[in-house]
Amino acid sequence: MSCDFYSLSHDGIRQMAPYQGGKPIEELARELGLSKVVKLASNENPMGVSSNVRKACSDALASLGRYPDGSGFSLKQVLSNKLSVKPEQITLGCGSNDILDLLARVFLQVDNNAVISQHAFIVYKLAIQAANAQIVEIPAVAWGHDLDAMAAAIDKHTKLVFIANPNNPTGTYVNRQKLERFLDQVSANVIVVLDEAYGEYIDHADYPDGLELLEKYPNLVVTRTFSKAYGLAALRVGYSISNSDIAELLNRVRAPFNVNSLAMRAAEAALNDTDFLERSVAINTQGLLQLTEGVNCLGLKAIPSVGNFIAVDFSDNDTTSVYESLLAKGVIVRPLGVYDMSNYLRVSVGLPEENTVFLESLEQVLADG
Ligand SMILES: *Cc1c(COP(=O)(O)O)cnc(C)c1O
């Protein structure tokens, strides 16, 4: 008799569905026999890899036979100097995704809950479920986090609050005043996770830098990543900055050698490559404008975004068929059904010519449909 293995897993796991990433370029190329594919589906940096990062990786190849430095000493030193925080406040992760998971594992258990916003980055839900805790999801306002309602939803079972600033996939952000008002309302024994995965792209005077709030709010954890503006998505490296006691707790459950040596060397090189970062941000600012104006010209609306992507409203169309017709033309974007936004497609900012391919393909798809 075969065993029902599902019944052996805990309730949280049974409620989960695996994370679905953007469709890989190779997969679409293989399925449709296409030679040219434009992928605007995973908020990656379209600029490719800088020569400094290439060199750092090739230098690191010689020591691939050794385990990496599990304490991440060197990268933490560089980060510590750059961010003016103590190395003990930094936790390195296999992507910031890893950190989000560590936070859930450290602070959540059955009977606890974590507060998130509707339409927020899906990984928060997965991390909470994997820890077998409850999700408290607060309706969004104008596609963004309703921080007052989130503060009001905190109860005695709440251990974590996740804030995506800006949020993926909506591109909205909370300003400094609202964030501080929120933090003032939250008890010090609730951990607030401020996810700044796209922070480098933003140049608004009222966009808060989480690091400036750490001293006043020791229950705050800021997470950042090298996957987006720094262009290292494939290497999987991110980090958090927090109170050193929180970092010490995360370190207890962190998998040994969770960040590999190529990733750490590349991240150091990327931090020193300010020119690449500046060009990445400039290309993004220009691309956001190109995409927004382009879809507006086609009679479509996008949610105003400060990230490296826009969510476009296809309510007047069959969204799934637009997605599939774009695929047939070799253009990959991201459907948002799991975000409670099934009439939207998320389009990442590409190089100017990739944005043009997307807009021209979309124009044809809408004309044919
Ligand atoms: C992409 C993303 C991340 C992290 O990605 P990693 O590659 O795991 O660092 C975190 N938060 C948000 C909101 C994101 O969009």
The ligand as a Tripos MOL2 file, in Angstrom:
@<TRIPOS>MOLECULE
LIG
   15    15     1     0     0
SMALL
NO_CHARGES

@<TRIPOS>ATOM
      1 C1         13.3620   40.2570   -6.6890 C.3       1 LIG1
      2 C2         12.8720   40.5900   -5.3120 C.ar      1 LIG1
      3 C3         13.5400   40.1560   -4.1630 C.ar      1 LIG1
      4 C4         14.7210   39.3140   -4.0790 C.3       1 LIG1
      5 O1         15.2700   38.6360   -4.9460 O.3       1 LIG1
      6 P1         16.6330   37.8260   -4.6710 P.3       1 LIG1
      7 O2         17.0820   37.5480   -6.0310 O.co2     1 LIG1
      8 O3         16.2450   36.6210   -3.8840 O.co2     1 LIG1
      9 O4         17.5330   38.7290   -3.8790 O.co2     1 LIG1
     10 C5         13.0680   40.5490   -2.9320 C.ar      1 LIG1
     11 N1         12.0010   41.3210   -2.8160 N.ar      1 LIG1
     12 C6         11.3310   41.7640   -3.8770 C.ar      1 LIG1
     13 C7         10.1650   42.6380   -3.6680 C.3       1 LIG1
     14 C8         11.7340   41.3900   -5.1600 C.ar      1 LIG1
     15 O5         11.0250   41.7920   -6.2180 O.3       1 LIG1
@<TRIPOS>BOND
     1     1     2 1
     2     2     3 ar
     3     2    14 ar
     4     3     4 1
     5     3    10 ar
     6     4     5 1
     7     5     6 1
     8     6     7 2
     9     6     8 1
    10     6     9 1
    11    10    11 ar
    12    11    12 ar
    13    12    13 1
    14    12    14 ar
    15    14    15 1
@<TRIPOS>SUBSTRUCTURE
     1 LIG1         1 GROUP 0 **** ****
